[in-house]
Amino acid sequence: MQFQVTEIEFDFDDEDLTDDERDDIIGDTVGQIWEADDEEDLVEEITCATGWCIKSIDYRHILN
């Protein structure tokens, strides 16, 4: 299935990142189309791709 991330919150707590760095990581994820089997797999795919754990995520299914 395909998913498009509409909002995401990463676990940046206690990390020494600038606002621009955080915005870049979020910007690389939101709006993108991701292939995954289900929501759990989507979270795992994004975590593996970005290297950051996810606190919350909103998405929509893309129908073919």
N, C-alpha and C positions, 0 to 999 in steps of 0.2 A: 504494500500500500504506500501511497505517497501522502506526506504531511507537509503543510506549510506552517512554520512557526510564526505566530502573531505577537507573542510576548514571551519573554523569558527572564528569569532572575537566577543568576549564578551565585554560588557561595564564595563571594570575594572577601568574606570576613577575615580580618587579621592578615590580609595580603597588602603588600606595599605597591599598589598600582595607581597610576594617575587616572584621572577621570577620562582622559583621551584613550588610554589603554583599555579601560573597562568598556567604553563606548565602542571601540573597534571590535572587541570580542563579541559584544551583543549585536553589533551591526552585521558581523559576518554570519550570524545565526538567524536573526529575525528576517522573515521574507523569503528565506531559502526553502527549496523543496528538498525534503529528506525522504529516503526510502527506508521503511521499517515495517516489521510485521505487526506491531501494536504500539501502544503508548510506552510500555516498559522498554521495548526495543528502541523506540525513538530516543528516549532519555539516554540509553546506553550509547547509541550512535553519536549523539551530540557530545556526551561526556568524553568519549574516546577521541572525537575529532578536535575538541577544544582543549581538553585537559582539565576542565573545570566541572565540579559537581553542580547539579541543578537544584535550586530551591523550589522553583515553581515554573510551570510552562503552560502556555495556551497555544493551541494550534487548530488548524482546520484540515479536514480530509480533502484531498484533491481527487476528484472523480475523473476517470478517463472517458 
